[in-house]
Amino acid sequence: MLSPTRFLTVSGLIALLSLTGLPGVATATVTSNTPACRTRQLTGYISTKGGGAAGSLYVRLVLRNVSGRACHTGGFPGVSYVGDGNGTQIGAPADRVYRGRPRTLVVRPGGRLVATLREVDARNYPARVCRPRSTDGLRVYPPNQTTSTFVAQRTTGCRNKAVHLLTVTALRRPI
């Protein structure tokens, strides 16, 4: 007689792990019960875990699910500097850095996804080219959303849209 042993597939194991209630667990399985993340479900902030190199600063842009439901998202957030105390865009938006194919990720309540944001120091450019301007922070559009969230990040940007100070990677699970 056969025992009632069940075999778990990889997707079954991922689904099981996503139900463990571990805070911050994001999985790569999208189910029909998982809606797309809306901007209002996510809050953004900059993690100070970063490094600098050759006139640039690398930081983590973190999107946290502040809703009570799991949701899915994936790809690149839209990022640009804003200022003047009213959300005026300063300079060019972030360029995308492709490192493999972006993935769709499920993020549980309280869970986080991160993207690496590179900020080039505006002082690397002559003032007449850059046209420096103080920033209040970042306007961040979660992937596939048309409304943004604000992330405080005071620095100096360039009003000249031909000068590209920001690059961003696709969202991924934090390490």
N, C-alpha and C positions, 0 to 999 in steps of 0.2 A: 504494500500500500504506500502511495506517495504522501510525503508530509506536506502540510500547507505552507511550505517555505516560499517566501516571495523574493523575487530578485528586483533590485533597484537599478533603474537605468541612471545614466549620468544626470539627465534632466530631472528625474525623480529625486535623486540625492540632493541636487541643488534646491529643488522646491522644498524638500524636507529641511535643509539647513536654513532656508529663508523663514521657516516657521518656528525656529528655535527661540525667537524673541531676543536674540543677541542685538544690542543696540549698534547701529551703524553698519549692519550687514547688508551689503548690496549684492545682488546676484545677476547673472547674465540671462536669466530666463524671464521672458515676458509671457504672461498668461492673459486670457481674455478678461480676467477679473482685475487686471492691473491697468488703470487708466493712465494716460499720459500726464506727466507732471505739468502743472500750471504754475505760472510765476508766483501766484499768491501762496502756493504750497512750499516755496523755497525761499530761504534767506541766504544771503551771501556774506562772506567776510574773507579777509586776507589772513592767512596763517603766516606767522613770522618765521616759520621754518623755511628758510631759503638761503641763498648764497649769492655772492657777487662775482662777476668776472668781466674784466676789460670794459669798464664803464657801463655795466648792466647789473641789474638786481633781479634774481629769480625768486619768486614767491609762489605760494599755493593759493589759488582762488578756490574757495570752498563753497559749495552749495549744499545746504542742509535742509532736509525735509522736515518742516515744522508742522505738518498736518497730521491728522490721526490716521491716515491711510497710506498704504504703499502706492507708489506710482512709478512710471518708467520714463526715462529720458536717455539721451545719448547724442554724441556728436560734439560740436563746438559751441561754446557760449559766445555771444557777441559781446565785445568789451570795448569801451572807449572812455577816455578821460572826460570829465565834466567839471564845470566851474561857474564862476560869476555869481554864486549863491542861488542860481536858478536852473541849473541843469543844462546850461549851454555846452554843447560838445566842443571840446578843445582838441584840435588836430585830427589825425587819421585814426580810424578804428584799428583794433588789433588784427594783425595778419595771422592766418592759421598756420600752424606747424604740424605737418602730417608725420605721424610715427605709427604706421600701420593703419589698419582699417578701424574707424570708430565703432564702438559697440553700443548696443542698446542695453541699458542697465536698469534693474529694478532697485529702488531705494525705499527702504522701510521707514516708518515714522522715526525721526531722530537720526536717521542714517545720513551719511555724507558722501559726496562725490567731489573730486578735486581735478583741477586743471592747472598746469604750470603756466604762470604768467611771467613773461620777461619784460622788464621795464628798462629801456635804455635811458641813460642820464641825458637830459636835454642839454646839459652843458657840454656835451660832446660836439655840438653844432655851434657855429658862429651865431650870435644873437640876431644878426640881420637876416639869417636864413631861417632859424628856428622860430623867431618871434615868441620868446618865452612867455608863459602865462601860468600863474598858480592854479592848481586844481583843488577841487573839493573832494573828489573821489572818482569812482568808476560807475558808469552805467553798464549794467550786465543784463543781457537778454539770455535767459535759459534757452537751450536748443529748441527750435521749432515754436518759439513764442514771440508774440508781437508786443508784449508789454515787458517793461524792464524793472529791475530792482536796483537800489543804490547801495554801493559799498564805499564807505569812507576810506580815503587814501590820499592824504595831502602830499603833493609833490609838485614838480614843475613839468608842464607839458609844452608842446610846441603848437602854436596856432597854425603854422604852415602845414597844410594837409599833405604836402609832398614829403614831409619828414615822418617816417614811421617809427614810433618809439615802442610800440607794444606788439608782442606776439603771444599767442595762446595755443595750448594743445587741446585735444579732445578730452572730455571728461572721462575719468577712470575711478576705480575704487582706491581709497587711500591705502598706503602701504604701512 
